[in-house]
Amino acid sequence: MIEDYDFGTIKIDGKVYKKDLIILPNKIVENWIREEGHFLQVQDLFEIFGTNLEILIIGTGAYGLMKVSEDLIKKLKDMEIDYHISNTFDAVKKFNEIENKIKAGAFHLTC
């Protein structure tokens, strides 16, 4: 569970992270870096595609400046993975609300 989020920091299970990250069902991928910074593409989320994920929550930053490629949306649809894309404040709330589904979250922590 995500305990807190504010611009540039996120607290998960008592630990504070200051870099973008991916939360998988069995681990946290720290210091998540995208190939094109504020443009999320399929290759930026290779960690999720080997799982039996049911839903992916994408936090696009405090102000929602990270964009999501149409190719990624298509891949998620093709794999029948539900998704929610919003600014990171709302994405954190959504991530915490989801129960009884195999979920992952990809969170851009700053802009």
N, CA, C and O of each residue as an XYZ file, in Angstrom:
444
protein
N       0.837     -1.187      0.000
C       0.000      0.000      0.000
C       0.883      1.252      0.000
O       1.918      1.318      0.663
N       0.433      2.226     -0.762
C       1.138      3.502     -0.795
C       0.610      4.347      0.364
O      -0.586      4.620      0.458
N       1.510      4.746      1.226
C       1.112      5.504      2.412
C       0.988      6.994      2.151
O       0.148      7.666      2.749
N       1.829      7.516      1.252
C       1.809      8.957      1.025
C       2.487      9.278     -0.301
O       3.402      8.581     -0.739
N       2.015     10.347     -0.926
C       2.668     10.869     -2.121
C       2.630     12.388     -2.054
O       1.616     12.983     -1.690
N       3.725     12.990     -2.401
C       3.804     14.426     -2.613
C       4.849     14.639     -3.708
O       5.643     13.742     -3.992
N       4.851     15.797     -4.309
C       5.753     16.066     -5.425
C       7.168     15.576     -5.109
O       7.812     16.066     -4.182
N       7.639     14.605     -5.889
C       9.012     14.123     -5.765
C       9.257     13.033     -4.749
O      10.372     12.516     -4.671
N       8.250     12.658     -3.957
C       8.443     11.584     -2.970
C       7.196     10.717     -2.866
O       6.069     11.184     -3.028
N       7.434      9.445     -2.592
C       6.344      8.506     -2.370
C       6.771      7.573     -1.239
O       7.927      7.155     -1.173
N       5.846      7.256     -0.364
C       6.149      6.391      0.779
C       5.343      5.105      0.651
O       4.115      5.120      0.562
N       6.076      3.988      0.642
C       5.464      2.672      0.484
C       5.975      1.774      1.594
O       7.182      1.582      1.739
N       5.064      1.228      2.373
C       5.422      0.324      3.473
C       6.538      0.897      4.347
O       7.471      0.185      4.719
N       6.436      2.172      4.669
C       7.387      2.803      5.572
C       8.663      3.323      4.938
O       9.447      4.001      5.603
N       8.890      3.021      3.670
C      10.109      3.467      2.994
C       9.785      4.622      2.048
O       8.802      4.576      1.308
N      10.620      5.648      2.083
C      10.432      6.816      1.223
C      11.313      6.677     -0.016
O      12.506      6.390      0.082
N      10.704      6.884     -1.179
C      11.411      6.843     -2.460
C      11.367      8.242     -3.063
O      10.363      8.945     -2.953
N      12.471      8.640     -3.705
C      12.560      9.974     -4.294
C      12.794      9.933     -5.799
O      13.066     10.961     -6.419
N      12.688      8.757     -6.379
C      12.839      8.596     -7.831
C      11.624      7.831     -8.349
O      10.979      7.091     -7.607
N      11.323      8.018     -9.621
C      10.218      7.302    -10.246
C      10.378      5.807    -10.018
O      11.492      5.299     -9.889
N       9.235      5.104     -9.971
C       9.305      3.669     -9.699
C       8.121      2.928    -10.288
O       7.112      3.514    -10.682
N       8.289      1.603    -10.330
C       7.223      0.693    -10.736
C       6.960     -0.235     -9.563
O       7.888     -0.809     -8.994
N       5.693     -0.379     -9.205
C       5.307     -1.325     -8.165
C       4.719     -2.549     -8.855
O       3.689     -2.462     -9.523
N       5.374     -3.676     -8.689
C       4.897     -4.954     -9.214
C       4.309     -5.757     -8.058
O       4.537     -5.416     -6.898
N       3.558     -6.818     -8.352
C       2.980     -7.606     -7.262
C       4.013     -8.155     -6.279
O       3.706     -8.333     -5.100
N       5.223     -8.422     -6.743
C       6.216     -9.067     -5.877
C       7.466     -8.228     -5.597
O       8.358     -8.674     -4.876
N       7.538     -7.009     -6.166
C       8.729     -6.184     -5.920
C       8.494     -4.748     -6.375
O       7.508     -4.436     -7.043
N       9.425     -3.891     -5.993
C       9.421     -2.499     -6.439
C      10.665     -2.272     -7.289
O      11.783     -2.569     -6.867
N      10.458     -1.748     -8.481
C      11.565     -1.399     -9.373
C      11.877      0.076     -9.128
O      11.123      0.960     -9.533
N      12.997      0.322     -8.461
C      13.386      1.688     -8.104
C      14.119      2.372     -9.254
O      14.603      1.722    -10.181
N      14.189      3.693     -9.172
C      14.932      4.507    -10.144
C      14.518      4.209    -11.580
O      15.365      4.060    -12.461
N      13.217      4.124    -11.805
C      12.664      3.824    -13.118
C      12.943      4.986    -14.069
O      12.550      6.124    -13.814
N      13.621      4.679    -15.158
C      13.963      5.696    -16.156
C      13.335      5.300    -17.486
O      13.451      4.155    -17.925
N      12.677      6.251    -18.116
C      12.074      6.008    -19.417
C      13.031      6.440    -20.520
O      13.839      7.352    -20.348
N      12.919      5.774    -21.635
C      13.792      6.062    -22.769
C      13.697      7.526    -23.203
O      14.701      8.141    -23.561
N      12.474      8.078    -23.167
C      12.279      9.465    -23.599
C      11.678     10.333    -22.491
O      10.837     11.189    -22.765
N      12.096     10.121    -21.269
C      11.705     10.988    -20.158
C      10.216     11.125    -19.920
O       9.626     10.332    -19.187
N       9.606     12.124    -20.532
C       8.190     12.411    -20.307
C       7.281     11.785    -21.357
O       6.172     12.266    -21.590
N       7.749     10.712    -21.991
C       6.933      9.995    -22.976
C       7.044      8.505    -22.685
O       8.089      7.899    -22.922
N       5.972      7.918    -22.174
C       5.958      6.512    -21.767
C       5.646      5.623    -22.961
O       4.645      5.815    -23.650
N       6.531      4.632    -23.198
C       6.397      3.727    -24.331
C       6.404      2.277    -23.857
O       6.710      1.993    -22.699
N       6.068      1.376    -24.754
C       6.020     -0.054    -24.435
C       7.324     -0.514    -23.802
O       7.299     -1.193    -22.776
N       8.456     -0.161    -24.387
C       9.744     -0.657    -23.899
C      10.086     -0.161    -22.493
O      10.961     -0.725    -21.836
N       9.412      0.876    -22.032
C       9.664      1.397    -20.688
C       9.030      0.542    -19.596
O       9.339      0.705    -18.416
N       8.146     -0.365    -19.990
C       7.417     -1.183    -19.015
C       7.630     -2.675    -19.236
O       6.741     -3.477    -18.954
N       8.805     -3.051    -19.740
C       9.047     -4.464    -20.038
C       8.868     -5.346    -18.812
O       8.549     -6.528    -18.947
N       9.068     -4.791    -17.610
C       8.944     -5.590    -16.381
C       7.534     -6.133    -16.169
O       7.364     -7.182    -15.547
N       6.530     -5.437    -16.673
C       5.157     -5.879    -16.395
C       4.660     -6.947    -17.357
O       3.709     -7.662    -17.042
N       5.282     -7.068    -18.520
C       4.706     -7.920    -19.552
C       4.921     -9.409    -19.343
O       4.321    -10.214    -20.055
N       5.745     -9.796    -18.403
C       5.921    -11.214    -18.105
C       5.057    -11.684    -16.947
O       5.206    -12.810    -16.473
N       4.161    -10.832    -16.495
C       3.326    -11.165    -15.343
C       1.902    -11.457    -15.800
O       1.557    -11.257    -16.965
N       1.091    -11.928    -14.876
C      -0.324    -12.164    -15.187
C      -1.164    -10.989    -14.676
O      -2.202    -11.172    -14.040
N      -0.698     -9.816    -14.966
C      -1.276     -8.565    -14.507
C      -2.709     -8.395    -15.007
O      -3.027     -8.735    -16.146
N      -3.573     -7.860    -14.128
C      -4.953     -7.567    -14.507
C      -5.187     -6.077    -14.738
O      -6.013     -5.692    -15.565
N      -4.448     -5.237    -13.997
C      -4.620     -3.789    -14.158
C      -3.301     -3.068    -13.899
O      -2.537     -3.431    -13.005
N      -3.056     -2.041    -14.705
C      -1.878     -1.194    -14.563
C      -2.338      0.230    -14.276
O      -3.156      0.788    -15.007
N      -1.808      0.804    -13.214
C      -2.082      2.189    -12.859
C      -0.862      3.009    -13.257
O       0.260      2.695    -12.858
N      -1.079      4.060    -14.041
C       0.013      4.919    -14.485
C      -0.191      6.316    -13.911
O      -1.209      6.964    -14.158
N       0.794      6.765    -13.142
C       0.797      8.124    -12.615
C       1.686      8.983    -13.487
O       2.887      8.734    -13.589
N       1.110      9.986    -14.112
C       1.819     10.776    -15.122
C       2.510     12.017    -14.559
O       2.884     12.917    -15.312
N       2.678     12.065    -13.250
C       3.334     13.197    -12.600
C       2.334     14.054    -11.845
O       1.130     13.970    -12.086
N       2.824     14.866    -10.945
C       1.954     15.723    -10.134
C       1.064     16.601    -11.009
O      -0.098     16.839    -10.681
N       1.612     17.079    -12.117
C       0.859     17.944    -13.024
C       0.453     17.224    -14.310
O      -0.074     17.844    -15.233
N       0.700     15.914    -14.366
C       0.283     15.117    -15.511
C       1.058     15.368    -16.785
O       0.501     15.238    -17.875
N       2.328     15.724    -16.679
C       3.098     16.090    -17.869
C       3.654     14.907    -18.662
O       4.010     15.073    -19.828
N       3.737     13.727    -18.065
C       4.224     12.565    -18.813
C       3.101     12.064    -19.726
O       1.978     11.845    -19.274
N       3.403     11.890    -20.979
C       2.433     11.405    -21.959
C       2.599      9.898    -22.151
O       3.676      9.347    -21.922
N       1.519      9.241    -22.574
C       1.515      7.789    -22.765
C       1.299      7.504    -24.245
O       0.366      8.028    -24.854
N       2.163      6.671    -24.823
C       2.080      6.383    -26.258
C       0.852      5.543    -26.595
O       0.392      4.730    -25.793
N       0.336      5.760    -27.796
C      -0.788      4.959    -28.295
C      -0.385      3.493    -28.432
O      -1.216      2.604    -28.241
N       0.886      3.230    -28.762
C       1.360      1.849    -28.871
C       1.252      1.122    -27.538
O       0.911     -0.060    -27.502
N       1.538      1.815    -26.448
C       1.417      1.196    -25.128
C      -0.045      0.895    -24.813
O      -0.360     -0.183    -24.309
N      -0.931      1.829    -25.103
C      -2.365      1.604    -24.878
C      -2.832      0.388    -25.677
O      -3.562     -0.457    -25.160
N      -2.408      0.305    -26.934
C      -2.787     -0.833    -27.779
C      -2.265     -2.141    -27.199
O      -2.990     -3.135    -27.164
N      -1.021     -2.150    -26.747
C      -0.428     -3.364    -26.163
C      -1.218     -3.803    -24.931
O      -1.499     -4.991    -24.769
N      -1.575     -2.867    -24.074
C      -2.351     -3.210    -22.881
C      -3.708     -3.794    -23.269
O      -4.154     -4.781    -22.685
N      -4.358     -3.184    -24.251
C      -5.651     -3.702    -24.721
C      -5.492     -5.091    -25.319
O      -6.286     -5.987    -25.031
N      -4.466     -5.277    -26.153
C      -4.223     -6.582    -26.774
C      -3.978     -7.666    -25.733
O      -4.373     -8.817    -25.920
N      -3.325     -7.293    -24.638
C      -3.023     -8.253    -23.572
C      -4.162     -8.354    -22.548
O      -4.060     -9.073    -21.554
N      -5.247     -7.618    -22.816
C      -6.419     -7.595    -21.937
C      -6.059     -7.166    -20.515
O      -6.563     -7.715    -19.536
N      -5.175     -6.170    -20.429
C      -4.806     -5.569    -19.150
C      -5.570     -4.250    -19.031
O      -5.406     -3.351    -19.857
N      -6.401     -4.145    -18.002
C      -7.080     -2.879    -17.742
C      -6.031     -1.840    -17.361
O      -4.935     -2.189    -16.923
N      -6.366     -0.577    -17.526
C      -5.408      0.464    -17.165
C      -6.141      1.709    -16.689
O      -7.300      1.951    -17.029
N      -5.436      2.475    -15.904
C      -5.927      3.769    -15.415
C      -4.755      4.732    -15.546
O      -3.666      4.466    -15.037
N      -4.979      5.843    -16.226
C      -3.935      6.846    -16.428
C      -4.436      8.167    -15.858
O      -5.507      8.649    -16.228
N      -3.657      8.743    -14.961
C      -4.035     10.031    -14.379
C      -2.803     10.680    -13.761
O      -1.724     10.089    -13.735
N      -2.976     11.903    -13.263
C      -1.863     12.507    -12.541
C      -1.527     11.607    -11.352
O      -2.354     10.799    -10.931
N      -0.350     11.742    -10.824
C       0.121     10.795     -9.811
C      -0.673     10.884     -8.514
O      -0.826      9.871     -7.831
N      -1.179     12.043     -8.153
C      -2.017     12.137     -6.948
C      -3.235     11.218     -7.070
O      -3.522     10.438     -6.161
N      -3.949     11.312     -8.196
C      -5.135     10.484     -8.408
C      -4.768      9.019     -8.628
O      -5.493      8.122     -8.199
N      -3.642      8.781     -9.298
C      -3.206      7.404     -9.553
C      -2.898      6.668     -8.253
O      -3.208      5.484     -8.120
N      -2.294      7.359     -7.301
C      -1.998      6.750     -5.995
C      -3.295      6.357     -5.295
O      -3.394      5.265     -4.736
N      -4.286      7.242     -5.324
C      -5.590      6.924     -4.718
C      -6.200      5.698     -5.378
O      -6.680      4.793     -4.695
N      -6.183      5.667     -6.708
C      -6.750      4.536     -7.454
C      -6.006      3.250     -7.120
O      -6.633      2.213     -6.902
N      -4.685      3.305     -7.078
C      -3.881      2.122     -6.762
C      -4.293      1.557     -5.408
O      -4.451      0.344     -5.263
N      -4.465      2.419     -4.427
C      -4.825      1.964     -3.085
C      -6.258      1.444     -3.003
O      -6.559      0.613     -2.146
N      -7.138      1.912     -3.867
C      -8.538      1.464     -3.865
C      -8.709      0.063     -4.436
O      -9.638     -0.650     -4.056
N      -7.833     -0.334     -5.336
C      -8.005     -1.604     -6.049
C      -7.630     -2.773     -5.154
O      -6.519     -2.850     -4.630
N      -8.575     -3.673     -4.995
C      -8.347     -4.896     -4.228
C      -8.797     -6.072     -5.081
O      -9.590     -5.911     -6.009
N      -8.296     -7.230     -4.768
C      -8.704     -8.474     -5.420
C      -8.399     -8.507     -6.915
O      -9.075     -9.206     -7.671
N      -7.401     -7.767     -7.337
C      -6.901     -7.825     -8.712
C      -5.386     -7.825     -8.649
O      -4.791     -7.245     -7.741
N      -4.767     -8.479     -9.617
C      -3.307     -8.433     -9.716
C      -2.969     -7.104    -10.380
O      -3.314     -6.867    -11.538
N      -2.289     -6.241     -9.628
C      -2.070     -4.879    -10.103
C      -0.597     -4.512    -10.094
O       0.222     -5.110     -9.396
N      -0.296     -3.498    -10.905
C       1.024     -2.874    -10.905
C       0.802     -1.378    -11.047
O      -0.243     -0.931    -11.521
N       1.798     -0.619    -10.632
C       1.727      0.826    -10.773
C       3.044      1.367    -11.285
O       4.114      0.934    -10.857
N       2.962      2.313    -12.200
C       4.147      2.994    -12.725
C       3.961      4.473    -12.424
O       3.045      5.110    -12.944
N       4.836      5.018    -11.579
C       4.610      6.355    -11.051
C       5.761      7.315    -11.359
O       6.905      7.093    -10.962
N       5.421      8.388    -12.080
C       6.334      9.511    -12.293
C       6.090     10.457    -11.125
O       4.960     10.904    -10.929
N       7.114     10.772    -10.351
C       6.921     11.464     -9.082
C       6.985     12.980     -9.149
O       6.501     13.657     -8.242
N       7.573     13.524    -10.201
C       7.695     14.978    -10.241
C       6.647     15.576    -11.178
O       5.460     15.282    -11.037
N       7.056     16.393    -12.114
C       6.130     17.181    -12.927
C       5.142     16.341    -13.708
O       4.307     16.882    -14.432
